Amino acid sequence: MKHLLLSLLLSLCATARAAPLEEVPALAPLFAAAGVDATFVLHDVASGGLRGYNAPRAATRFVPASTFKIANSLIGLDSGAVASVDELFRYDGQPRMLDSWERDMGLREAIRVSNVPVYQELARRIGLARMRSQVAALQYGNGEIGAVVDRFWLDGPLAISALEQTRFLARLAQGHLPLPAAVQAQVREICLLEQGPGWKLYGKTGWGTAREPGIGWWVGWLEQDGRLYSFALNMDMRGEQDLPRRIELGKASLRALGLL
């Protein structure tokens, strides 16, 4: 209960401080050239500033798809449904959509290869009541998970906007979620994508196919030169050919904003 009250208070404070999204003219040509309906949001955590592209879409909620693996990992670790990011989930021998899913693995690898069955098993271990309580405590999107514990982030009713993604990820990056510090640290570790001199990039992709067109996500945060930025991109997906564009357009947007 204390965690939930703290989360509500933090959410109210964040809402009170929320700044409008500043449209950056340099971003529009990137998305026009790609021919996609999309949005990109960059949150400068220190200043609270929000810059990006397509403000109306940035405030529109969509299913989080596999970006929810970040929250699912947090909830699973906090609830004891999994002991660590390296505890193995046993492969049951059934054919999977991807060959890379057909082996035993822990969350460290499962989040990297976006193993849906592993995270569905994790959600079933957590259980519907505990999942509902924790999603509410994290103030994650609309907070609605319905009655099916292992599909709600893929098919709905859970939905989240790009703006909400950046706020959630900024709190995780700072260790400010209402969860133990050790849990947040483990999840930050498995979200690390790449790093270079003076910077570290964390993130997760997602692809939701419950509606047409599909929804593609790339969300995360960037630590660069002592500053912290969270970001979120979502875009309409016409098929598998658009999968690489999520990260390509996201990185191009970061570079256009003077980062990376």
VMD Tcl script that draws the C-alpha trace (Angstrom):
set ca {
  {0.00 0.00 0.00}
  {2.86 2.39 0.82}
  {4.37 1.69 -2.60}
  {1.05 2.46 -4.29}
  {0.57 5.72 -2.37}
  {4.14 6.80 -3.14}
  {3.64 6.01 -6.82}
  {0.41 8.02 -6.94}
  {2.12 10.99 -5.28}
  {5.05 10.87 -7.69}
  {2.67 10.64 -10.63}
  {0.71 13.68 -9.47}
  {3.92 15.66 -9.01}
  {5.16 14.65 -12.46}
  {1.85 15.66 -14.01}
  {2.01 19.04 -12.32}
  {5.50 19.63 -13.71}
  {4.82 18.19 -17.16}
  {5.95 20.44 -19.99}
  {4.38 20.53 -23.45}
  {6.17 18.69 -26.23}
  {8.33 21.05 -28.28}
  {8.12 20.09 -31.95}
  {11.60 19.90 -33.51}
  {11.52 20.85 -37.23}
  {14.60 18.74 -38.01}
  {12.71 15.54 -37.19}
  {9.82 15.92 -39.63}
  {11.91 15.21 -42.77}
  {13.20 11.95 -41.25}
  {9.71 10.53 -40.88}
  {8.46 12.03 -44.13}
  {11.28 10.32 -46.01}
  {10.44 7.02 -44.31}
  {6.78 7.43 -45.23}
  {5.49 6.32 -41.83}
  {2.99 7.69 -39.35}
  {5.04 7.94 -36.18}
  {6.05 9.94 -33.15}
  {9.29 10.45 -31.25}
  {9.68 11.91 -27.76}
  {12.91 12.85 -25.98}
  {12.69 13.68 -22.28}
  {15.62 15.61 -20.80}
  {15.26 14.33 -17.26}
  {17.24 17.08 -15.53}
  {15.34 19.97 -17.11}
  {12.02 18.19 -17.58}
  {12.01 19.36 -21.20}
  {10.21 17.35 -23.86}
  {11.22 17.58 -27.52}
  {10.17 15.51 -30.46}
  {7.83 14.96 -33.37}
  {4.04 14.64 -33.74}
  {2.69 15.80 -30.38}
  {-0.87 14.51 -30.88}
  {0.37 10.98 -31.53}
  {2.86 11.26 -28.65}
  {-0.11 11.54 -26.28}
  {-2.04 8.67 -27.90}
  {-2.03 5.30 -26.16}
  {-1.23 2.03 -27.93}
  {-0.61 -1.51 -26.70}
  {2.96 -1.65 -25.34}
  {3.68 -5.04 -26.97}
  {7.14 -6.29 -26.01}
  {8.20 -3.01 -24.41}
  {6.14 -4.31 -21.46}
  {8.89 -6.88 -20.92}
  {10.67 -4.15 -18.95}
  {7.79 -3.79 -16.49}
  {7.12 -7.54 -16.51}
  {10.74 -8.15 -15.47}
  {10.45 -5.65 -12.64}
  {7.21 -7.16 -11.35}
  {8.48 -10.73 -11.68}
  {11.63 -10.02 -9.70}
  {9.84 -7.98 -7.04}
  {7.14 -10.61 -6.54}
  {9.56 -13.53 -6.34}
  {8.08 -15.16 -9.43}
  {11.67 -15.35 -10.65}
  {14.72 -15.25 -8.39}
  {17.08 -13.40 -10.70}
  {17.53 -12.40 -14.33}
  {19.63 -15.56 -14.79}
  {17.16 -18.12 -13.40}
  {16.40 -20.45 -16.32}
  {12.97 -20.91 -17.83}
  {12.89 -24.42 -19.30}
  {12.00 -24.79 -22.98}
  {9.09 -27.23 -23.33}
  {10.08 -28.57 -26.74}
  {7.15 -27.04 -28.62}
  {7.80 -25.23 -31.93}
  {8.22 -21.48 -31.49}
  {7.86 -18.57 -33.87}
  {11.63 -17.99 -33.74}
  {14.39 -20.60 -33.51}
  {16.17 -18.36 -30.98}
  {13.33 -19.03 -28.52}
  {13.78 -22.81 -28.62}
  {16.12 -23.28 -25.68}
  {16.33 -22.72 -21.94}
  {17.04 -19.11 -21.00}
  {16.74 -16.54 -18.25}
  {15.36 -13.03 -18.50}
  {18.77 -11.64 -19.43}
  {18.65 -13.48 -22.76}
  {14.86 -13.55 -23.08}
  {14.57 -9.77 -23.14}
  {17.35 -9.56 -25.73}
  {15.67 -12.01 -28.13}
  {12.18 -10.81 -27.08}
  {11.06 -14.31 -26.10}
  {7.28 -14.02 -25.78}
  {6.62 -17.50 -24.27}
  {9.14 -16.91 -21.46}
  {7.47 -13.65 -20.50}
  {4.02 -15.21 -20.75}
  {5.16 -17.90 -18.30}
  {6.53 -15.18 -16.02}
  {3.17 -13.38 -16.11}
  {1.34 -16.60 -15.22}
  {3.66 -17.11 -12.25}
  {2.97 -13.56 -11.08}
  {-0.78 -14.09 -11.29}
  {-3.60 -11.77 -12.27}
  {-4.24 -10.11 -8.90}
  {-0.60 -9.35 -8.19}
  {0.00 -8.19 -11.76}
  {-2.95 -5.80 -11.59}
  {-1.75 -4.34 -8.30}
  {1.82 -3.88 -9.52}
  {0.87 -2.34 -12.87}
  {-1.22 0.17 -10.91}
  {1.64 0.85 -8.49}
  {3.99 1.54 -11.40}
  {1.41 3.95 -12.91}
  {1.94 2.19 -16.23}
  {-0.23 3.65 -18.98}
  {-3.95 3.14 -18.49}
  {-3.30 0.42 -15.90}
  {-5.88 -1.93 -17.43}
  {-4.92 -5.60 -17.75}
  {-8.29 -7.28 -18.18}
  {-8.83 -10.94 -17.28}
  {-6.10 -12.72 -19.29}
  {-2.77 -12.48 -17.50}
  {-0.53 -13.57 -20.38}
  {-1.92 -11.52 -23.31}
  {-2.95 -8.06 -22.07}
  {0.20 -6.27 -23.26}
  {-0.08 -7.86 -26.72}
  {-3.83 -7.61 -27.40}
  {-4.91 -5.00 -24.85}
  {-6.56 -3.64 -22.82}
  {-3.22 -2.31 -21.52}
  {-2.16 0.79 -23.45}
  {0.49 3.47 -23.00}
  {1.57 6.62 -24.83}
  {5.06 7.61 -25.91}
  {4.97 10.42 -23.35}
  {4.06 7.97 -20.59}
  {6.81 5.60 -21.69}
  {9.43 8.34 -21.27}
  {8.19 9.17 -17.76}
  {8.17 5.51 -16.70}
  {11.66 4.88 -18.09}
  {13.09 8.04 -16.55}
  {11.96 6.78 -13.15}
  {13.52 3.36 -13.78}
  {16.78 4.89 -15.00}
  {17.01 6.96 -11.81}
  {15.91 4.13 -9.51}
  {12.79 6.09 -8.53}
  {10.16 3.39 -9.07}
  {8.38 2.07 -5.93}
  {10.43 -1.13 -6.02}
  {13.62 -2.32 -4.30}
  {16.79 -0.74 -5.66}
  {18.30 -4.17 -6.40}
  {15.32 -5.12 -8.59}
  {15.58 -1.92 -10.60}
  {19.35 -2.35 -10.98}
  {18.95 -5.87 -12.42}
  {16.44 -4.68 -14.99}
  {18.54 -1.69 -15.98}
  {21.45 -4.07 -16.53}
  {19.56 -6.35 -18.94}
  {18.23 -3.35 -20.90}
  {21.74 -2.15 -21.85}
  {22.06 -2.26 -25.64}
  {25.39 -0.62 -26.42}
  {27.90 1.86 -25.08}
  {30.77 4.05 -26.16}
  {33.05 6.76 -24.75}
  {30.86 8.85 -22.45}
  {27.53 7.20 -23.26}
  {25.34 4.17 -22.59}
  {22.19 3.31 -24.53}
  {19.39 1.21 -23.01}
  {16.21 0.11 -24.71}
  {13.59 -2.36 -25.85}
  {11.66 -2.82 -29.07}
  {8.06 -3.90 -29.47}
  {5.73 -4.96 -32.27}
  {2.00 -5.19 -31.68}
  {-0.10 -6.95 -34.32}
  {-3.52 -6.93 -32.64}
  {-4.71 -4.09 -34.87}
  {-4.11 -2.90 -38.42}
  {-1.75 -1.31 -39.04}
  {0.47 -2.84 -36.39}
  {2.29 -0.73 -33.82}
  {6.08 -0.63 -33.60}
  {7.98 0.66 -30.57}
  {11.51 1.51 -29.58}
  {11.84 2.92 -26.08}
  {14.71 3.43 -23.68}
  {17.09 5.90 -22.18}
  {20.48 7.37 -22.91}
  {23.18 8.36 -20.45}
  {25.52 10.76 -22.20}
  {28.09 13.20 -20.83}
  {26.60 13.11 -17.36}
  {23.02 13.74 -18.51}
  {20.04 11.41 -18.69}
  {17.48 11.31 -21.48}
  {14.57 8.92 -21.84}
  {12.97 8.43 -25.24}
  {10.13 6.67 -27.02}
  {9.32 6.09 -30.66}
  {6.20 4.46 -31.99}
  {5.14 4.01 -35.59}
  {2.58 2.27 -37.75}
  {3.94 -1.06 -39.00}
  {3.07 -2.43 -42.41}
  {4.90 -5.70 -41.90}
  {8.24 -7.31 -41.10}
  {10.01 -5.01 -43.55}
  {9.44 -2.14 -41.11}
  {11.06 -3.89 -38.12}
  {14.55 -2.39 -38.65}
  {13.08 1.09 -39.08}
  {12.14 1.36 -35.41}
  {15.73 1.57 -34.22}
  {16.98 3.24 -37.40}
  {14.50 6.12 -37.06}
  {15.01 6.26 -33.31}
  {18.77 6.61 -33.61}
  {18.39 9.12 -36.45}
  {16.10 11.17 -34.21}
  {18.60 11.07 -31.34}
  {21.38 12.22 -33.68}
  {19.18 15.01 -35.07}
  {18.76 16.19 -31.48}
  {22.53 16.32 -30.97}
  {22.94 13.00 -29.15}
  {24.82 9.75 -29.80}
}
mol new
graphics top color blue
foreach p $ca { graphics top sphere $p radius 0.5 }
foreach p [lrange $ca 0 end-1] q [lrange $ca 1 end] { graphics top cylinder $p $q radius 0.2 }
display resetview
